[in-house]
Each structure stands twice: as structure tokens, then as C-alpha cells.
Amino acid sequence: MMRRNRLDSLTTWKSPALSSDAISTPRRFPRRLMLLSALAMALNGCQSLIDQSYQPSVSPSSNPQIVDEVQKNDPRAAMGAREHPRIVASYGGEYKDAKTERLVARIAGALTAVSENPSQSYRITILNSPAINAFALPGGYLYVTRGLLALANDASEVAAVLSHEMGHVTANHGIERQKREEAEVIASRVVAEVLSSDIAGKQALARGKLRLAAFSRQQELQADVIGVRMLGEAGYDPYAAARFLDSMAAYSRFMSVDPEADQSLDFLSSHPNSAQRIELARTHARAFGQEGSVGDKGRDYYLDGIDGLLYGDSPEEGYVRGQTFLHGGLGIRFDVPPDFHIDNKVEAVMATGPNDIAVRFDGVADNQNQSLTNYISSGWVTGLDPSTIQPITINGMEAATARASADRWDFDVTVIRNNSQIFRFLTAVPKGSDALEPTANVLRASFRRMTPAEAASLKPLRIRVVTVRPGENISTLAARMMGTDRKLDLFKLINALPTGAAVSPGDRVKIIAE
């Protein structure tokens, strides 16, 4: 299930063992692979304890932004319609905000008017995901994430992305993907048969369907040509395509600094980037005139449209604030030790620290109301030492702890009952490390119920558009950023400010704040 279900309601919070999909990038993140593998190693068949049915809580929008209906007689539209709910579920549902929807509809409408196939209708969906992505499915299904809208700095940049995806649709690139679907179905069957966790298998299937959104390099370049032409003919800045490719390259570099970052659902994972491709986009744009002298960027109305846009985790997922994880809906919070990094992932909240220490936090519905000592020994932990199981109390809540070992790792297992829910901490350290008990103690001591006032005070991070005042500069503006310890770098990134750039009074810029 998507993390919004996982954290919004424990009755539907699935917590499978980590699937191969969750650790599919060993070459890029070897340390992350090792730590996640350690935590996965300790989990053994916990799927049998909880409902693993796949019931997406999202469905296609009944109110499309561009057309009332998507070409019902087009057989290609059937493929898009079939995959639409799964795609939406994979990205956290639809993002509903009337102002932002009107903005995207305005941009897409201008492009549709100059499309190579004006009779083609489009359904534009804003996905409720911080990932930076956009893609198309056959039949005119277009998708853009709110993360991409947060990165873009003007309407022409979003128009560049949408026109590129429309180019795939009008060039019938989806036909090639349809041919690949048979092979994908075979692979999906293998996944379903091999993975012990049904929900993990369904998540893998969803990602398999996402791969149908990937095109060949030649198709990408062809869509670039179509997209730049549409940009120019719609009156947008035709150089926006090259400019936004630069921004996404900068985003990729920013994310690569963080070894825990997962970019598997981001634009550049399926849209290969290169200096040559950026230069080709500029070459195509020159047919409309010199850079800076042609086309409308649409910056002001774009900034108006994204002011207040949700940034990062949505409220249903809980919040990460420094070393603390908080969830107002569940009314719980806990801290991790200094120098730990928290990652609010789909399948669980993960934290990694120095010296190869890792923590996994998740929860299940307490349907059987059994004792927690019996719950720990019920078979979901590999290598459990039964003699170490003991009942304890954590901040007024019934709890239990135990130790386990597997391969080169030692584990602390802590479970806590809060009303009809069981929360679980799994801490892993290299075998023999003296950091196990201190790390687990921090988690246990800090885990507590939130007060109603604390829960009510939690606010999500949003894009806030501010006007530069006299005396302000990049550094003072960046200091107002929230939700990151790399404030200056992120401020420059979301405002596309190169090294050495400056701001002037009256300029409008984006910051991230509550």
C-alpha cells in the first residue's frame, strides 16, 4: 500500500519485509543496500500476521482537467485507463488543489491548441508525490508530480515537460510500449510467484507498469523536437526545455550527495539526460529566435499558482523534522540519535547512522490482543533469542523487547502497544558492536504519545513565494528555509540560481516553510 494508507490508518498499514524492489540500486548505494539487507534479514514471514490484500484507495479523477472524457473509442486509451489507477496509487494519489490544477490546465490547454493532433484529448493528473517526474500513457493520459511543479520556476518550463510528453502521445510511441507489455506480464508473474509477500509483489508489479512509461533514446529525442516546436508555437519561451533540463541535472547532483536518496521514481531515471541533449534542445529553439528575445516565460502567474504548494511528505505520511519523526494522525513521535538520517519510505520509516547502524519503524493493527511477549515470539523475527524476551513499559505504554542475531548482525526488537496498534522498532548493528543498546535506548526513551496541542501544531512544508526586500540576499533568504540542513543549496536549486548569482529587491523567489 502507499505510505498514506500505511500511516493514516493502522488497519491498512502494510509492513512487508523489504522486497528486492526496495534494495534495487546496489551499485549506487552500497552502504544503503547493506543496511537495508540487515533489517530485511531479521524479518521472517511477518506478512502472515497482517492483511496483505492490495486495495488502492485512489481511483481515476471523475473531473478531468482538459476534457470531460478520454476518447472512449480509442483502443490505445483503454491501455491508459487500465493502468491509470495503479500509476496514481504508486505515486501517493492525486494532488487536489484548485489553484494548482487551474494553472496546469491553462498550460496544457495552450499546448493542445498547437498540437500535431488537435483532436487528441488529454487527461492531466497532478500526482501527490515529492518525486520529480512527468510521463505519458497511451490514450492521452499525462502525469506531472507536485515535486516537479515545485522545482520549475515558470510556466514555460512546465509547458516544456508537458509538450515533450504530448510529443510521445502524438508520435504514437505508446505502441512500442504495448509490444513490451507481453514481456512485462511474464516478468510480473515471476514476481508474484517468487515474492513471499503479496503486497511486496503488487508494489513490484506497479513499478513494472511504470517502466512502460519509459521510451527509447530515439523516441525521447523525437519527443524533444515535437515539444520544442509546440512550445514556440504556443507562445512560450522555446528555450525552457533546455533550461529545465539544466535544473533537473542540478537536482540530480543535489540528490546524489545524499546516499540515502531514492530517485527510482524520478524523471531522470526514465528520461536520460546529457549535455548533448540539452544542446540539441537549444538548437531546436533557435528556429524561433535568439535566447531571451522570444516567447513568454509566464513566471508571475506560475508563481501565483504554486504559492502554497505542498512540499515533501504529505500530512498523511507523518513528518520528519531533523532527528524526530512525528505523526499527528497517529499521535506518536520519537527521536533518533545525533548523526542519524531519517527516511520516511513507502514500506516503513527508516533511519541510518554512523558505523553501519540502521533502524526500521513500522506498525500493525493489534487484531488479536495477544501479549506482546507472545507477539515477539510469533515467528516474524529471524534469529530470535527467546531467552531475551521481556515485558517493559515505555512512557506509560505496554511494551516488550528481545534480541536476535543473523549472519553478521545483531538486532534489538522493541514492540509497543498503543490502543489497538502495535508499533515496532528493529535496530541493527554489526555483530559485536556496543552501539546496539544505546541506540535502542534512545528510540525507546523518546517514543511517546503526542499531546493534542502538539498534534494540532504540526504543519506540512509548503512552497512559499516571497518578494525580496531591501537588505535581503541569498544567504538571508536561504536561512528562512525549513525541512533541510542544506538550506543554501536547496534555495539555489529551487530558484535555479547559479553560483555567483544575486537577488534584487522586488524579485520573487521560492522558499520552503510551513
Secondary structure, DSSP 8 states (H G I E B T S, - for coil): --HHHHHH-GGG-------GGGG--TTT-HHHHHHHHHHHHHB-SGGGGS------S----SS-SS-SS--TT-HHHHHHHHHHHHHHHHTTSB---HHHHHHHHHHHHHHHTT-SSTT---EEEEE--SS--EEEETTTEEEEEHHHHHH--SHHHHHHHHHHHHHHHHTTTHHHHHHHHHHHHHHHHHHHHH-S-HHHHHHHHHHHHHGGG---HHHHHHHHHHHHHHHHHTTB-TTHHHHHHHHHHHHHHHHHTSTT---TTSHHHHS---HHHHHHHHHHHGGG-STTSSSB--HHHHHHHHTT-EESS-GGG-EEETTEEEETTTTEEEE--TT-EEEE-SS-EEEEETTTEEEEEEEEE--S---HHHHHTSS-BTTEEEEEEEEEEETTEEEEEEEEEETTEEEEEEEEEETTEEEEEEEEEETT-TTHHHHHHHHHHH-EE--HHHHHH---EEEEEEE--TT--HHHHHTT--S-S-HHHHHHHHTT--TT----TT-EEEEEE-
